[in-house]
Amino acid sequence: MKIRCINAADRDALVVILAKNGYTVRQGKSKLSPGDAKATSYVELVEREDIIHADRKPGADGPV
């Protein structure tokens, strides 16, 4: 999910809140449409359960 956020301080606070609540978070910029002059900043998040752990063997017990 991408959350658009213009203010840099608000974006940073959002990243901290989401990360502390178990989300993997990254920041980025993208243009809303190809003709736009400015890019819009966003915060993207993924729930930890949705992340594939390549170093963990299938069926292995223990912490992720």
Buried (B, 14 or more C-beta within 10 A) or exposed (E): EEEEBEEEEEBEEBBEEBEEEEBEBEBEEEEEEEEEEEEBBBBBBEEEEEEEEEEEEEEEEEEE
